[in-house]
Amino acid sequence: MSTLNARASTGFEQRFGRTATGVWSAPGRVNLIGEHTDYNEGFVLPFAIDRRTVAALGLRSDRQVSIASSFSSEIVTLGLDELTPDNLAGWSAYPFGVAWALGQFGADLGRVSGFDVYIDSDVPIGAGLSSSAAIECATALALNDIWNLGLSRETLARVGQLAENRAVGAPTGIMDQSASLLGQMDSAVFLDCRDLHTEVIPLGFGAADLELLIIDTRVTHAHSSGGYAARRTSCERGAALMGVGSLRDLDLRDLDRAADTLDDETFRRVRHIVTENHRVLATVRVLRETGATAIGDLLDASHLSMRDDFEISVPELDVAVRSAREAGAIGARMTGGGFGGAAIALTPRTALPAVKAAVLASFAAAKFATPDLFVVHAAEGARRE
């Protein structure tokens, strides 16, 4: 982190000609299990990872907001009074959107000063590791501090979600921001997306000699594109036809009635959500009662459900999962919103070299782009550096 912090501080000085007031960071996240359940008021089990986004920020004496980053030569500037979702576009919509969303949660944007911010990150973009939520959460925590807003982390998660939904136009749930803000070392965040109750669940990967390997397929995805929104629409349609407020209200016993009530595609979308909620609860129980070595089958079943029922996998993800399992991973699944991004493989430490080699060989044989392979550990959530 010291290198990333220094890089952000230097970037701020080079772009804005002064020293930042402070540096804040927020992590990306891996979702261990529970995909597309968040916006259906269901259950998720993500954890913050040791890849972070850093925001170096300084107050201004006027009401202008200027945003720069390591991934663009552009500096984008708007006045605080101009911050509306209709005025925002591109990568800068994430931090601008957070400033706007804070106003929707009680910040008096008519009385605060503008700011400059420089953003740097080592969270891979488009890999399903929530690079967008990391930007939102680092910015939200920084502004909460520097504007003396006193908002809770749970509220800041809602701020980030609103920014992503309205300013960016991505109909995501609250899981990513919750993990980025509430994460703890060696633990996952069990989140009930209906009442936003959270519970820290120890993972115990290290004690079990397990590593979580990320297989970034380099197939980029975007939550604001049509596939994600179409799945959400299917879920809403299924809930309405089943006579419930959300798919959270259904359980495994309702699937026979759902099969009789819904068309095949909508039924499969619904079946994924219902069974995925069940798998999240089962994973939490197994982690508590047996330990991490016993969750492999649940990870495998989750991937099959996303591949066949929710249809959000891609060939690269399927190859990553299959080759990792065949080489010794105890369980593997795609993670994130789908249509690209990354897979995760829970792997005995001694099998890690063989799993990496098998994945690389399988991608080469399929003539896919070489994936990026790296291990992540459950890390602390957003903080001032």
Secondary structure as UniProt FT lines:
FT   HELIX           2..16
FT   STRAND          22..33
FT   HELIX           38..40
FT   STRAND          43..59
FT   STRAND          64..69
FT   TURN            70..71
FT   STRAND          72..79
FT   HELIX           80..82
FT   HELIX           85..87
FT   TURN            91..92
FT   HELIX           93..104
FT   TURN            105..106
FT   TURN            109..110
FT   STRAND          115..121
FT   TURN            125..126
FT   HELIX           131..146
FT   TURN            147..148
FT   HELIX           153..162
FT   HELIX           163..168
FT   HELIX           175..182
FT   TURN            185..186
FT   STRAND          187..192
FT   TURN            193..195
FT   STRAND          198..202
FT   TURN            205..209
FT   STRAND          210..216
FT   TURN            223..224
FT   HELIX           226..241
FT   TURN            242..243
FT   HELIX           247..249
FT   HELIX           252..254
FT   HELIX           255..261
FT   HELIX           264..289
FT   HELIX           292..294
FT   HELIX           296..308
FT   HELIX           315..326
FT   TURN            327..328
FT   STRAND          331..335
FT   STRAND          342..348
FT   HELIX           349..351
FT   HELIX           352..365
FT   TURN            366..367
FT   STRAND          372..376
FT   STRAND          383..384
//
